[in-house]
Amino acid sequence: MADEVSNLGLGSRRNEDIALDMMKFIALTTGFGKTGSPGAGFQGSTVSKAEEYAHLLLELYGRCLHAVSGKK
């Protein structure tokens, strides 16, 4: 494994790493998935909201990976 890392050039990055950085940038700069501040009291749908947000992030990552790969 150390040989694999040393064989990579300093400018070499995998498409997956680039897509992940792209997803993070888009999510942070656009407020992706934010629905507002949580209210006080019981929040009964926290799990479904978290699962929905995770699903949206995975979908965004797939779109970023698709864009980085250059596939149409």
VOKE-723027 format. One record per residue (C-alpha): residue in one letter; z, x, y. Coordinates in steps of 0.05 Angstrom, whole numbers, plus 32768, in hexadecimal, padded with zeros to 4 digits. Example, Ala and Ser with C-alpha at 12.3 -4.5 7.8 and 13.67 -1.06 7.14 Angstrom:
> a | 809C | 80F6 | 7FA6
> s | 808F | 8111 | 7FEB
END
This chain:
> m | 8000 | 8000 | 8000
> a | 800F | 8039 | 8030
> d | 7FC9 | 8053 | 8023
> e | 7FAB | 8010 | 8037
> v | 7FD2 | 8010 | 8078
> s | 7FBE | 8057 | 8089
> n | 7F74 | 8048 | 807B
> l | 7F74 | 8013 | 80B1
> g | 7F5D | 802B | 80F5
> l | 7F89 | 801E | 8131
> g | 7F57 | 7FEB | 814A
> s | 7F4F | 7FC8 | 8107
> r | 7F6F | 7F84 | 80FF
> r | 7F65 | 7F4E | 80CB
> n | 7F47 | 7F0C | 80DF
> e | 7F87 | 7EEA | 80C9
> d | 7FB1 | 7F13 | 80F9
> i | 7F81 | 7F05 | 8133
> a | 7F81 | 7EBB | 8123
> l | 7FCD | 7EBA | 8121
> d | 7FD1 | 7EDB | 8165
> m | 7F9D | 7EAB | 8180
> m | 7FC4 | 7E6F | 8165
> k | 8005 | 7E89 | 8184
> f | 7FE3 | 7E93 | 81C7
> i | 7FC4 | 7E4E | 81C7
> a | 8005 | 7E2C | 81B1
> l | 802F | 7E50 | 81E5
> t | 8000 | 7E4A | 8221
> t | 7FED | 7E01 | 8216
> g | 8030 | 7DE6 | 81FF
> f | 800E | 7DD2 | 81BE
> g | 8036 | 7D9E | 8198
> k | 806C | 7D95 | 81CD
> t | 807F | 7D4C | 81D6
> g | 80B4 | 7D55 | 820B
> s | 80FD | 7D67 | 820B
> p | 8129 | 7D4A | 81D4
> g | 8155 | 7D11 | 81E9
> a | 81A0 | 7D0A | 81DE
> g | 81B9 | 7CE6 | 81A1
> f | 819E | 7CDB | 815C
> q | 8157 | 7CF4 | 8150
> g | 8142 | 7CD1 | 8110
> s | 80FB | 7CED | 810C
> t | 810A | 7D37 | 8114
> v | 80F0 | 7D4A | 80CF
> s | 80AF | 7D24 | 80D6
> k | 80A4 | 7D41 | 811B
> a | 80B1 | 7D87 | 8100
> e | 8082 | 7D7B | 80C5
> e | 804D | 7D5F | 80F4
> y | 8053 | 7D9B | 8122
> a | 804E | 7DCB | 80E7
> h | 8010 | 7DA6 | 80CF
> l | 7FF1 | 7DAB | 8115
> l | 8000 | 7DF6 | 8119
> l | 7FE0 | 7E02 | 80D5
> e | 7FA3 | 7DDB | 80EA
> l | 7F9F | 7E03 | 812B
> y | 7FA5 | 7E44 | 8103
> g | 7F6C | 7E2E | 80D6
> r | 7F41 | 7E1F | 8112
> c | 7F52 | 7E63 | 8131
> l | 7F42 | 7E87 | 80EF
> h | 7F00 | 7E61 | 80EB
> a | 7EEF | 7E76 | 8132
> v | 7F02 | 7EBF | 8126
> s | 7ED9 | 7EC1 | 80E5
> g | 7E9C | 7EA9 | 810C
> k | 7E8B | 7E74 | 80D8
> k | 7E6A | 7E34 | 80ED
END
